[in-house]
Structure formats: structure tokens, C-alpha cells
Amino acid sequence: MATTQLSAAGVGAGDEVVVPSFGGADVAQAVRDLGARPVFADIDADTYCLDPASAAGVVTSRTAAIVPVHLFGRSADMTELRALGAEHAVPVVEWEQLPRTDAIDAVRRRQYATYLGRRLRGVVVPAVGEGVEHAFTAYVVRVLGNGRPDRDAFRRALRMRGVECDVPVRVPAHRLPEYAQYTEYAPAVRLPEAERAADECLSLPLSAAMTKKDLHRVVSACNGLGGLLQERAS
């Protein structure tokens, strides 16, 4: 989705649109392309998606839409967000549809994610409760410590050991210079979960094509580094 669905929802120049700061930069750009104003809200710490309570705190009479983004194969809380939208007569527009969780590749990724979740040490693995649907289009862990330098050191060390990994979101959208004009009247605005996720998150390799040997290599490399970096950070 670009600007088309936003336009169809009635978003126009001068309107406000609630978007998640973490993973929401593309949404914010589409909103800005329409002459509207992106209003950034925080995320849920477990799903990395738009937090309904934070979104509720920034809805105003000028809000024209609420736009959640499903991240890493995990859905935003659409039940709560739609209830919020209904309460304020504001449309809730999904940025894109959640990938199918019953597809063969998604089932296999979920099995591999379970394997990783049971064996990884020194990182915080994704929190997936019973009955939660997750397509695991990305396997995102947290590297705790003193912030971004520790996560980036961990990433460099993994790459030196042949494990491809990446930082999914380096800077939350509300901290990007191109959106500074939208926070100029609230320069001290803080979205703690979005900021923490940007500092700590690391995407590890996960695909349906991986072998048990590939998975073991990821586990071995992470476990050999995680505890060491954790101790240094503390």
C-alpha cells in the first residue's frame, strides 16, 4: 500500500494519521506525500507493532486514520485497534496484510523458530504465547546491555563467524531528521519501547530453506557470544 489506500480512507492535506514509530517510516512518508501529518505512537514490547494504548493517547479531533504495521510475521492487535477506531469514528487501515501463517514455508519457519527459541542463550528470543499466529518472516531477538553499541558489537561478531544478521530498524521514525518538523512542538517526546527496540533488536537468519546444520551454526555462534557480551554490559 502506498498513498492509494490512505486516500481511499479519506486522508488528505492537513489531517493527522497515527503511525507506529518503530517500522513506520514508510507509512509516515506516504502520509507526508498526501500533505497530512504523521503522529507517532509507541509499540508493544512483545509484538513490535502499534500499541493500542499509545495510539489512543495521540488520537485527536484531527485524526483521519490509524495505520498499524504488521512486523516480522506478527500481527498488530487489530481487535483493540479497531475498537479504538470505532470509538473515535476513525478508520483503521492496515499497511499491508499479514502473511499467511498456514503456508508451508511459514509452518517450517515456525518449527525452526521453536528450535532456535529453545536453544539460544544470551539473547531474548521472540515472545510467542500459546495460540498466537506468527509467520516468522524475520526472527528478531534482543541483545540487552547498555544499548546500541552492545547490539552492534554482537552483530559484528556474528558476521565474523559467518552468520548473516541485520538490524531491522536502526532509528525509530520519530527520531529521523526528516520528521523533526512533526515533533517540533514536542521536542522531548519519548516513545520508550520504540527507542529500546531500535537499540536492542537484531534479525537472525531464518528461512524455510535452512538445514539443521544451518540452525545449529546460528545457535553455536550466538551462545558462544551472548553470555560474554551480557557479562561485559552488566
C-alpha positions as CSV (number, residue, x, y, z in Angstrom):
1,M,0.0,0.0,0.0
2,A,1.2,3.5,-0.8
3,T,-0.9,6.6,-0.7
4,T,-3.9,4.9,-2.5
5,Q,-5.5,3.2,0.5
6,L,-4.9,6.2,2.7
7,S,-6.6,8.4,0.1
8,A,-9.5,5.9,-0.1
9,A,-9.8,6.2,3.7
10,G,-10.3,9.9,3.3
11,V,-6.8,11.1,4.4
12,G,-6.0,14.5,2.9
13,A,-3.9,17.6,3.4
14,G,-3.9,18.8,7.0
15,D,-5.1,15.6,8.5
16,E,-3.3,13.6,11.2
17,V,-2.6,9.9,10.9
18,V,-1.4,7.8,13.8
19,V,1.5,5.5,12.8
20,P,4.0,3.4,14.7
21,S,7.4,4.9,15.1
22,F,9.2,1.6,15.0
23,G,8.9,0.2,11.5
24,G,6.6,3.0,10.4
25,A,9.0,5.2,8.4
26,D,7.4,4.1,5.0
27,V,3.9,4.8,6.4
28,A,5.0,8.2,7.6
29,Q,6.4,9.1,4.1
30,A,3.1,8.0,2.5
31,V,1.2,10.2,4.9
32,R,3.5,13.1,4.2
33,D,3.1,12.6,0.4
34,L,-0.6,13.4,0.9
35,G,0.2,16.6,2.8
36,A,-1.0,15.0,6.0
37,R,0.8,14.9,9.3
38,P,2.2,11.6,10.8
39,V,1.6,11.3,14.5
40,F,4.0,8.7,16.0
41,A,2.9,6.3,18.7
42,D,4.8,3.6,20.6
43,I,4.8,-0.1,20.1
44,D,4.1,-3.2,22.1
45,A,7.3,-4.6,23.5
46,D,6.5,-8.2,22.5
47,T,4.9,-7.8,19.1
48,Y,6.8,-4.7,17.9
49,C,3.6,-3.5,16.5
50,L,1.5,-0.4,17.2
51,D,0.4,-0.3,20.9
52,P,-3.3,0.5,21.1
53,A,-2.9,2.3,24.4
54,S,-0.2,4.6,23.0
55,A,-2.3,5.2,19.8
56,A,-5.2,6.1,22.0
57,G,-3.1,8.7,23.7
58,V,-2.4,10.6,20.5
59,V,-5.8,10.5,18.7
60,T,-7.3,13.9,18.4
61,S,-10.3,15.5,16.5
62,R,-7.9,15.9,13.6
63,T,-7.1,12.2,13.3
64,A,-8.1,10.8,9.9
65,A,-6.8,7.3,10.2
66,I,-4.8,4.8,12.4
67,V,-2.3,2.7,10.4
68,P,-0.9,-0.4,12.1
69,V,2.1,-2.2,10.6
70,H,2.4,-6.0,11.0
71,L,6.1,-6.7,11.6
72,F,8.3,-9.8,11.3
73,G,5.2,-12.0,10.6
74,R,3.4,-11.0,13.8
75,S,0.1,-9.2,13.7
76,A,-0.7,-5.9,15.4
77,D,-3.6,-6.1,17.9
78,M,-6.3,-5.5,15.4
79,T,-9.2,-6.2,17.8
80,E,-8.1,-3.4,20.2
81,L,-7.1,-1.0,17.3
82,R,-10.4,-1.5,15.6
83,A,-12.2,-0.8,18.8
84,L,-10.2,2.4,19.2
85,G,-11.1,3.4,15.7
86,A,-14.8,2.7,16.2
87,E,-14.8,4.7,19.5
88,H,-13.4,7.8,17.6
89,A,-15.1,7.1,14.2
90,V,-11.6,6.8,12.7
91,P,-10.8,4.2,10.0
92,V,-8.0,1.6,10.8
93,V,-6.0,1.0,7.7
94,E,-3.6,-2.0,7.6
95,W,-0.4,-1.0,5.9
96,E,-0.2,-4.5,4.4
97,Q,-1.9,-7.8,5.0
98,L,-0.3,-10.3,7.4
99,P,1.5,-13.1,5.5
100,R,-0.4,-16.4,5.7
101,T,0.6,-18.4,8.7
102,D,-0.7,-21.7,7.3
103,A,1.6,-21.6,4.2
104,I,4.1,-24.5,4.0
105,D,7.1,-22.1,4.3
106,A,5.5,-20.3,7.3
107,V,4.9,-23.6,9.1
108,R,8.5,-24.7,8.5
109,R,9.8,-21.3,9.7
110,R,7.7,-21.6,12.8
111,Q,9.2,-25.0,13.5
112,Y,12.7,-23.6,13.1
113,A,11.8,-20.6,15.3
114,T,10.8,-23.1,18.0
115,Y,14.1,-24.8,17.6
116,L,16.0,-21.5,18.0
117,G,13.9,-20.4,20.9
118,R,14.6,-23.5,22.9
119,R,18.4,-23.3,22.4
120,L,19.5,-19.7,22.1
121,R,21.2,-18.2,25.2
122,G,22.4,-14.7,25.9
123,V,19.7,-13.1,23.7
124,V,16.0,-12.5,24.3
125,V,14.0,-14.7,21.9
126,P,10.6,-13.7,20.4
127,A,7.7,-14.0,22.9
128,V,5.0,-16.1,21.3
129,G,2.2,-17.2,23.5
130,E,0.0,-20.2,23.1
131,G,-2.5,-19.7,20.2
132,V,-0.6,-16.7,18.8
133,E,-0.2,-16.8,15.0
134,H,3.3,-15.9,13.7
135,A,4.6,-16.3,10.2
136,F,8.2,-15.5,11.2
137,T,9.1,-13.6,8.1
138,A,12.0,-12.5,10.3
139,Y,13.5,-13.9,13.5
140,V,14.2,-10.9,15.7
141,V,16.0,-11.2,19.0
142,R,17.1,-8.6,21.5
143,V,20.6,-8.1,22.6
144,L,20.4,-6.5,26.0
145,G,23.1,-4.4,27.7
146,N,24.0,-0.8,27.5
147,G,22.2,0.0,24.3
148,R,23.1,0.1,20.6
149,P,26.9,-0.4,20.9
150,D,26.5,-3.8,22.5
151,R,24.0,-4.9,19.9
152,D,26.2,-3.7,17.1
153,A,29.2,-5.4,18.6
154,F,27.2,-8.6,18.8
155,R,26.2,-8.2,15.2
156,R,29.8,-7.7,14.0
157,A,31.0,-10.7,16.0
158,L,28.3,-12.9,14.5
159,R,29.1,-11.8,11.0
160,M,32.8,-12.6,11.6
161,R,31.6,-16.1,12.3
162,G,29.7,-16.4,9.1
163,V,26.2,-15.7,10.5
164,E,24.3,-13.2,8.4
165,C,22.3,-10.9,10.6
166,D,20.9,-7.4,10.4
167,V,19.4,-4.5,12.4
168,P,15.8,-4.3,11.3
169,V,15.2,-0.7,12.4
170,R,18.2,1.5,13.4
171,V,16.3,4.7,14.2
172,P,12.6,5.0,15.1
173,A,10.8,7.3,12.8
174,H,10.1,10.0,15.4
175,R,13.9,10.4,15.7
176,L,14.6,10.7,12.0
177,P,15.5,14.2,10.8
178,E,13.0,14.3,8.0
179,Y,10.2,14.1,10.5
180,A,11.6,16.6,13.0
181,Q,9.1,19.2,11.8
182,Y,6.3,17.0,13.1
183,T,7.7,16.9,16.6
184,E,8.9,20.5,16.8
185,Y,6.3,21.4,19.4
186,A,7.1,18.4,21.5
187,P,10.9,18.0,21.2
188,A,11.1,15.9,24.4
189,V,8.7,13.3,23.0
190,R,9.8,9.8,24.0
191,L,8.5,6.5,22.8
192,P,10.5,4.3,25.1
193,E,9.6,0.9,23.6
194,A,10.3,2.0,20.1
195,E,13.6,3.5,21.1
196,R,14.6,0.4,23.1
197,A,13.7,-1.9,20.3
198,A,15.8,0.2,17.8
199,D,18.7,-0.1,20.2
200,E,18.4,-3.8,21.0
201,C,16.9,-5.7,18.1
202,L,18.8,-8.0,15.7
203,S,17.4,-10.1,13.0
204,L,18.9,-13.6,12.8
205,P,18.8,-15.7,9.6
206,L,15.7,-17.8,9.3
207,S,14.2,-19.3,6.2
208,A,12.3,-22.4,5.1
209,A,15.4,-23.4,3.1
210,M,17.7,-23.7,6.1
211,T,19.0,-27.0,7.3
212,K,19.5,-28.3,10.8
213,K,23.2,-27.6,10.3
214,D,22.5,-24.0,9.4
215,L,20.4,-23.6,12.6
216,H,23.0,-25.2,14.7
217,R,25.6,-22.8,13.4
218,V,23.4,-19.8,14.4
219,V,22.8,-21.3,17.9
220,S,26.5,-22.1,18.4
221,A,27.7,-18.6,17.3
222,C,25.1,-16.8,19.4
223,N,25.6,-18.9,22.5
224,G,29.3,-18.5,22.3
225,L,29.0,-14.7,22.3
226,G,25.8,-13.8,24.1
227,G,26.7,-14.6,27.7
228,L,30.1,-13.0,27.2
229,L,28.7,-9.7,26.0
230,Q,25.9,-9.8,28.6
231,E,28.5,-10.0,31.4
232,R,30.6,-7.2,29.9
233,A,27.5,-5.0,29.6
234,S,26.4,-5.5,33.2
